Amino acid sequence: MVLEEGILAGCTLNKSLHMEESNDIAELDRRSSMTLLSDPVDIFSHCCRAALCEKDIELKVEYVSEEEDAERISAHNPYSELPTLIDREISLYDMSVITEYLDERYPYPPLMPVDPVVRAKARLLVFRMTRDWLDPLHGLGPGNWRKPPRVLKESLLGGFVSMAPIVSSQAFFLGSEFSIVDAYMAPLLWRLPAMGIQLPTTADPIQKYARRLFVRQSFQDSLSEAERAMR
């Protein structure tokens, strides 16, 4: 059962580029279509969509169900899990594998910092965010993520309060440029009200940071209809 599908408008090539002849092949590659099999509300799938939509590439998203579309998914993923990316001759699964492949194949705009120290910091932040928050939320399953256990809610609240000073004086988590950390953070922040989590005034910089992420056209394009209804 395909719940919803289509080309994400903000992910298609929509800029007029005056290209040199040497860039023609790269431009054709950028226009090549890829398909993301995605759950409409799961946070892993949304993180991938948020990253993909930063790349200004043609992308078809098929919103499917792991239970009802297991055969369709298993044709590309031995674990029948979402998200799964199909790009011509290759199929990829696992959120981190998909986003790393994406950044290497389509290096502009970059999601990973160029500086090796900052790049390592970004990877560590993504690892901790995934281990402490995204994995537990994903593990709760469809619907149940809206009622996270007390220990997870306290971890989220405490974490965002402690991170508030980081984004109080810079536009994004690692500085002035959007990165993979922001692509993973935005879907999580978007879900806080649906989880009954209200940030305290001490986390006001996080609220402002979240608004900066949410108004980006790429993030708006990444939202499914079900996710739009969360707010």
C-alpha positions, 0 to 999 in steps of 0.5 A, a space after each residue: 500500500 503506497 500511502 502517498 508518493 510524488 516528487 518532492 518539489 524542493 528537491 528537484 533541480 530548480 535553479 538556472 545554472 550557467 554551466 561550463 562544458 565540464 560541468 554538463 555530466 555532473 548536471 545530468 547526474 544531478 538530474 538522475 532520479 532516485 527513489 526513497 521508500 519512506 515511512 510517513 511519520 517515522 523519524 529515521 525516514 524524516 531525517 533522510 528526507 530532510 538531508 535529501 531535500 538540502 541537495 536540490 536533486 530530483 527525488 521521488 518519495 514513496 510513502 509505504 508501510 513496513 507491515 503492508 509493503 514488506 514484499 516491496 521493501 524486501 526487494 531492495 532491503 533484506 531487513 524490510 526496513 525503512 528508509 531505503 534508498 534506490 539509486 539506479 543500480 544500488 539500494 541502500 538502507 540505514 539512515 547513516 549509510 544513506 545520508 553519507 552516500 548522499 553527501 559523497 555523491 552530491 557534494 554540494 551543498 555539503 552536509 559534512 564540514 570540510 575541516 576534519 576536526 569539525 567533521 569528527 565533531 559532527 559525526 560524534 554529535 549524530 552518533 550521540 543523538 541517534 543513540 540517545 534519542 532517535 533510536 529509542 523513539 524509533 524503537 517505540 514503533 508507530 503511534 507509541 512515539 507520541 508517548 515516550 517514557 519519562 526517562 526519554 522525555 527527561 533526557 530530551 528536556 535536559 539535553 536541549 537545555 544544555 545545548 541552548 548556549 551553543 545555538 544562542 550565538 550562531 545560526 546552526 549547530 556547528 556554526 554559520 553553515 547548515 550541516 547534517 547535525 541540523 538535518 537530524 535535529 530538525 525532525 526531532 524538534 518538530 515532534 516535541 509538541 506531539 510528544 507533549 514536550 514543552 521546552 522551558 524558557 531556559 531553552 529559548 535559544 533552541 526554540 529560535 534555532 528550531 524556527 530557523 530550521 523550520 522556515 527553510 524551504 528544504 525542510 518544508 519540502 521534506 514534510 509528509 502530510 502526516 508530519 505537517 499535521 503534527 503542528 
